[in-house]
């Protein structure tokens, strides 16, 4: 029986930073408008991942999803035989399996080879369109793997191991080498981290399972590299690492910038060429004829990218519509002419969005668009909490207001199990354990490390746990299991003076608590009191208004009389009995 393993290299997928705070997007979304009556969908490409540092090709043992099947985050989609074991390949996004390109049993599929196409859940998977140039390749792969072009890469000599850029998530196609953690000549033990690599989801450590000597760095730090591209060389212990054979294949250079397509010099008009509305509009705006541009789409279809490439290469200018008279030219100085002397550069700066921030933006947008958010706000008197915190500090017990809130939230979730739920596969899943995610801001974006079994931990344990996780998060040292999962999230902006805000739910969680700053007010008896606003954002599909109100009422009662929270693990006894 094959051992189903989850590779330690298929880990950092910021599933919405919870993982759910960061959803991993695939990079190939595109809609193509055609002249046919059907809107063909350009699928998202799913490539053969590198499931071990030495894996160069793999065999698809079995597809676990069929064409048309819905895919949820963390679903297993295929069993793949690597050079070490049979590994279950998981999918970190959601969608529909649209097209299986490489059938079961196909051997020696190179890492990075297109093996399937998926589409969004609301798209018609039956109309998925094969990427240009791959239709013939996929049919050849289905009939025989021997039909593919011969591999030109030479095998490494005995005792030498060429290390390729691994696919650290199923959706990863490229990675950036942030830092090499080993130098040439260093010994490597199993489990040693070789490099920090930024994927489409996070910055993570790339570890090796073999021992040897690090012989040669092929790709410098800061380079973006395709999955499967050689990045380093390792040799066995006892060998002279300085005599390692450097691979000569052209793929070892740093990721090249895309080359511009060359337009045909003597392209003849093609009366039968097809194109869509977007292409037609471009041709009219620039006064071009479709016959002068060669189409690269399926069945010689003229694509928008073909027209844009032709315009750029030939420096074609827009034409003025014949129906409208040319506008009167009024010389208006540009912003640069007004504010920037000619001998100075522009004051504007384009800041490239990192892969992590792009994923965060996509996941948060999808959450707001697809989840019916409802909100409930409550003010809490925290005078007793602050007083108790001060007493504990005199006893050298340092705990923050956020630690009290985390402990109180865990207690409220035990009392209100309807809030401690996930919304998956169109159904509500009640989770037996309370795992509270704490939102932490880092230079790369938001991430939510998890305080596991929060209800069973004491206040001081929670405080220590949060400090350690926050420090690791800011240094980019979190392990996948430390931020993947969670049943409820707390986002606290009180330390920044924010009075109140609305947090966005991290799917598949059904609720998140936004915590504001404490503020002094006068009560009905004109006495000063310190109040704190908390706002619960909850998924209306899974949680009713009365359930949200009950949760906040318990949270309020607990924080306004917090001595109970310092009693350790009393309430954990009931929690364990109910959970197990």
N, C-alpha and C positions, 0 to 999 in steps of 0.2 A: 504494500500500500504506500502510495506516494506520500511523502511528508509535505504537508501544506504549511509553508513558512511565510511569514511576512518579513520581507527583507528589511534590515535595519537601515538600508539606504533609501527605502521608499518612505521616508518619514516627513518631514516638515511641511505639511500642508496646512496653512493658516486658514482653517475653516472658519473664516470670519473672525480670526484672531482668538476664537474661542476653542476649537478651530473655527467656530461659526462666525466670528467677527470678520474673518477674512476669507472670502470665497475665491477659490481659485479659478480664474477665467482662462479659457483657452484662447489662443491668440489668432484664431483664424475665422472669426465671425465675418460673414459677408453676405449680403443679399444681392442677387443678380436679377434685374428686370429684363425680361425677354419679350419678344414679339409674340410668343405663344400665349395661349389662354391660361397656362399654368405658371405660377410663380415658383421656379426652381429654387431650392435652398442649397446654398453652399455649406456643406457640413463642416463640423469641427474635426480637425485631423487628430487621430489617436495613433501614436507611433509605438514601435517596439521599444520598451524602456530598458535601461541598463540596470539590472537587479543585483549586480555585484561588481566590484571594481575591475574584475578581469573578464567580465562578460562582453563578448563582441557580437554574439548572435544567440538566438534562442529558438525554441520549438514550441508552437502553440499546441499544448496537449488537449485542451478542451475549452470551448467557448461556454461560459456560464450564463451569458445573455444572448438572446436571439434577436434578429432584426425586428424592430417594433416594440421591444421590451423597454419599459421605463427604468431609468437608472437614478438611484438616490446616492447622495454622498456616502462614501465608504463601502458601496456595493462592490462585491467581487465580480469581475467581468470575464476573467479568463485565468486558466492555469497554464503557466509558462515554464518550460524546462530550461534552466540556465546551465552554465558550466559547473554548477555546484548542487542544485536541488530543483525540485518542482515548487515554484513560488506562485502564490495567488496574487494576481494583479488587481489592485483596487482602483476605483474611480472616485476622485475627490470633488467632482462637480455633480450637477444633476442634469438630466436630459433624457434623450431617447436613443437607443442603439439603432442607427439608420442603415448602415451598410457594413457588412463584414467583408473585407477585401481579401484577407489571407485566411484560407480555411484551416480547420483542425488538421493536425498531422504534418503541416508544412514545416520542414526542417531548415535550420541554418538561416533564419531571418536576421539580417543585420540590424544592429541597434540603430534606431532612428528611422527604420523603414515604416511607411504608412501601412497599418494593419486594419484599421476600421474608421468609420465616420460616425459621429453623433450629431444630433441637432438639439435645439432647445425644446423644452417640453411642449410648448404651444405651437411648434412648427410641424408641418406635414413631412414626416420622415420618408414617405414613399417618393417624394419629389426631390430627394437629395441629389445634388449634382457633383459628379466626380471632379476633383481639381484638374485644371488644364494639364494635359500631357500624361495623366496617370491612368486614364481609362484603359489604354492598351497594356500598361504595365500590370494593372490589377488582374486582367484576364490571363496574362502570361503567368502571373504568380499562382493563380488558381489552378492552372493546368500542370505547371512544373516549375519548381524553384530553380531548375537548371537553366531556364530561359533567361534569367537575369544576367546582366553584364558580369564578366569575370572580375573577381576582386584582385586589385593590383597590389594591395598591401602585402609586403613580405612578412613571413612569420618571424618572430624574434628568435635569436639564437638560444641554445640551451642554457638555462639558468637565468635568463633575462625575462622580465615581465613588463610589457608595455601597458601603461595605465591610461584609460580613456575617461573622458568626462562622463560621470554617471548621470542617469535620470533619477533625481532625488524625489520626484513626484511623478505621477502618471501623466500630468499635463506639461511637464517641463520639456522644452525643446532646446533652450540655451541656458547657459549659466555663466556667471562672472566670478572669476577667481579673486576674492577679496584679499586673501593673505595666505601665503605658504607657511605652514606650521613646522615643516621640516626643511632642512638645508641639504644640499648635495653632500653625500658622504655620511649622513646621519643613519644610525641603525633604526629599523622599524620593527616594533613588536605587534602581535595581533591586538587589534582594538585601538591602536594609536591613531590620532587625528592627523591627517596629512595636510588638509587645507580647509579654510573657510570659504564656502561657495554661496553666492547669492543666487537663489533660484527664482521662479516666478511667484514664490510664496514667502520665503524668508531667507535669512542668512544662517547657514547650518554648517556643521563640521562634517567633512568627508573622511570616514574612517576606513582602515584596511584590516582585513582579517588574516593576512599572511605576514610572515616575518621576512626580513631581508635588509638590504641597504639601499637607501635612496640615492640613485645614480645621476639622474639628469632631470632638470626642470625644462620642459619644452615650451611652456606658455607662461609669460610673465604675469605678475599681479596686475589686476585691473582690466585684463582682457576678457572679452565676452566670447564664449566658446560653444560650439554646437555639441549636443549630446552625441557621444560616440567618438568625438575627436580626441586624438592622443594629446595628453597634457604632461606626462612624465614617464620616466623609466626607472624600474627597480630591478636589482639583481640579487641573487642568493648570497647569503653570508659566506664569506671565504673567497668570493670572487673579487677581482680588482674592479671596483665600480668606475674608475676613471677610463676603463677600456670598454664601457658599455657601447653597443652599436646604436647610433642615433637613427631612428626611422627616417626614410627619405620621402615618404609619401607627402603630397602637397597639402594634406589636411591638417598638418601640425602647426600651420601658421595661425596667428590670432584671427578671430572671426573677421572676415573681410567685409568692407562696406558693400552694399548691394550695387551691382553694376547696372548701368542704364541700358535698357534694351535698344538694339540698333534697328532703326527703321530701314526698310528696303530702299535702295537707291532708285531702282527702276520698277517699282510696284505698278502692276497694271490694274485698271479698275475691274472689280468683280461685281457684276450686276446681281449675282445671287447671294451676296453676303448679307447676313442677318445681324441686327443689333436692336437694342432696346431704346426706351424713351430717353434715358440719361445720355446715351451715346448720340442720339439724334439731336438733342439740345446742344451738346458740345460741338458737333459738326456744324450746326447752323451758326453758333456764336463765333466760330473761327473761320467760317467760309470754306470748310473742307469737304472733300468728296470721300465717301466711304471706300471707293475703289482705290484710293491712293494709299490706304493704310491696310496692312496685313493683319487679319484677325488671328488671335492665338487661342480663342475659346474653342469649345467643343463644336465640331462640324463647321470649322472656319468661322465661328461666330466672332464678331467684332466687339471687344470689351472696352469699357471705359478706360481701363489702364492702358490699353493699346493707343487710344487717342491722346491721352495725357502724355504718354511717352513721346509720341510723334510731335506734339506741340512743344515739348521741352527741348527736344533734340534740334528741331528746325526753327526754334524761336518764333513760333507763329503768334501773331497778335490778334486780339479780338477785332471784329469788324463792326462798324456802326450800322445798326438796322436801317434798311433803305426807307422804311416807312416813316422814320423820324428824322427831322433835320438835325444836323450836327449841333450840339450844345455850344453856347457861347463860352469861349475859353477865358476863364478869369484866373489870373495868376494869384494863387494863394500860397503864402510861404508854408512849408511843412513844419511840423513840430520840431524836427531837428534843426531847421534853419532858424527858428525862433529862439530855441533854448540852448542849442549846442553849437559852440564855435566849430568852424570847419576843420580845425586841427585836432579836435577831440573825438573820441569814440562815442557811440550812442549810450545814453544813460540806462537804456533798457537791457535787461538780462533774461535770457530764456533758461529756465531751470527744468532740467529733464526730470520727469516723474519716474521714481523707482518702480520696479515690478511690484514690490510690496504695497506701495501707496496706490498703484493702479488697481490691485486686487481689492484693497480696502474700499476704494471708491465704488467699484462694481458691486461688491457684496452689500454695502450699505444702501446703494441705490436700489438693488433688487429687494432688499428687506422692506424698505419703505413702499416700494411699488407693489409687492405681492402680499404683504402681511397687513391685515386690517388693524392698525394700531389704535388702541384705546388708552386713556390716561386717567389716573386718579392721584390727587395731591392731598397731602396731609401735613400739618405743622406739629412738631414734637417739642415739648419742653425738655431741654437737656441740662437744666441746672444741677439736678442730682447726679447726672452722669459726669459732669465736669468736676463736681465736688468729690465724687468717688475716685475719679482719675487722679485728682490731686493727692488724696490720701495714699493711694497706691504708689505714687511717685515718691512720697516720703519714706516708703518702705523699699525703695530701689526696685520697684516693679514699674517698668515703663511700657505703657500701652497707649495707643492712639484712639481718638474718637472713632476712626474707621475700623479699628479692631473690635470695639464694642458693637458697632453697626453690623459687622460681619457675623459676630456671635449671635446677635439678636435676630438677624435674617435667617440664620440656620435654624434657630428655635421656631421662628414663625413658619418656615417651610415644613418642619416636622408636624406642626399643628395644622397646617393647610397644605396637604399633599396635592391638591388640585393645582397649585401654583408650581410645584416641583415636577413639571411635565415637559415633554418634547412633542412637537407636531411633525410627524413623519408619515409618509405614504397615505396622506389624507386621513390620518387618525391620530388620536391623542394617546401618547405613551406615558404612563405614570412611572417614574423612576424611583426605585426603592432607596437609593442612596442620595444624600445631600452633598453635592460638590459645587461649591460657590466659586465662580470666576471673578477675579478682581481686575478691573481695567487699569492698565499701566501705560503711560505715554512714553515712547522711546523716540529716538531720532529717526527711526525708520517707519514710525507709525504706531498705531494702537495695537496692543497685544493683551490677552487676558489669561494670565497664569491661574491655575486652579488650586484652591485649598480643598484637598480631597477629604471626604468624610468629616465635613466641617462641624456637624452636630455632635460628633464624638470628642472633639478637641476642646481643651480648656482655653480660656482667654489668652493666657501667656503663650500657649502653643500656637494659637492662631496668629498672634502678633509676631512671633519669631518666624513662622512659616511665610507670612506676607512679606516681611523684610527681605528674607532670602530670595524669594521668587522675584520681587521687584528688582533687586540688584542683578540677578541673573538675566532678567528680561532686558535691562538697560545695556548689559554687556553682550547681549545676543548669545547667551550660553544656555538658554532653556532647551531641555530635551522635548521631543515630540509629545510624550505622555504628560508633560507638565502644563501643556496648554490645549491639548486636544480633548474635547469633551466638555464637561461642566453641565449643570442643570439649571443654574440661575446666575445672573451677572450683576455686580455692583459697580457703578461708575460714580466716583466721588470727585467733584470739582470744588468742594468747600474750601480746600486749602488755597484756591486761587481767588477766593472772594466771590464766587458765583452764587447768587442767591437761589436761583431755581433754573432748571433746564429740562429738556425732554431728551431722553436717551433712545437710541434705535435698537430694536430687539436683535439679538444674535441668533438666527435660526440654526438648528431646529429648536432652540430654547423658546419658551413662550412668554417670558417676562424678563425685565431688567429694571433695576432701581437706580434712579438718579438722585444723588445726595447733594444738597446745597450747603452753604456756609451757615454757621450759627450767627444770630443777630439779636441784639437787645431790643425788647419792646416793653411797653407798659401794659399790664393786665387790667382787668376790670377794677381792681382795687388800687390802681395806679402804682403798683409795685413793679420793679424791673424784673423781667424774666428773659431767659435766653432760649430762643426758638430756632428750630432747624426745619427746613422744608424738604420733604422727600416726595418724589413723583414716580409712580409705578407705571411703566409702559408695558402693556400686556396684549397678547394676541387674542382678539375677540372671538376667533374661531374655537379657541381652547378654554378660555377663562371668561366667566360671567362677571358682571359688575359687582354682585354681592360677594363673590369669592375674592375679588380684588380688595373690596372694602374690608372684609374679614381679615385678610392678610395684613393690611396696613394697621388695623385696629390692634392686632396682637403685637405688631412691631412697635407701635406707639406705647402700649402698656409696658412692654419689656424695657424700652429705653428710658421711659420716665421713672421706672423703679428698677435700676440696673443691678442692684445688689445680687439678684438672682443669677446674673451672668457670671459673677465671680465664684459661684459655688462649684465650679469645675464641671463634672460630667454627669450630674444628676439626671438631667433630661435625656442623656444618651441611652439610659437603660430602656426607656420606652421606645426610643428610636430604633435600637437594635432589635427589640422584640417585634416591632412592626415591620422592619425591613427584611428580617430573615425568618 
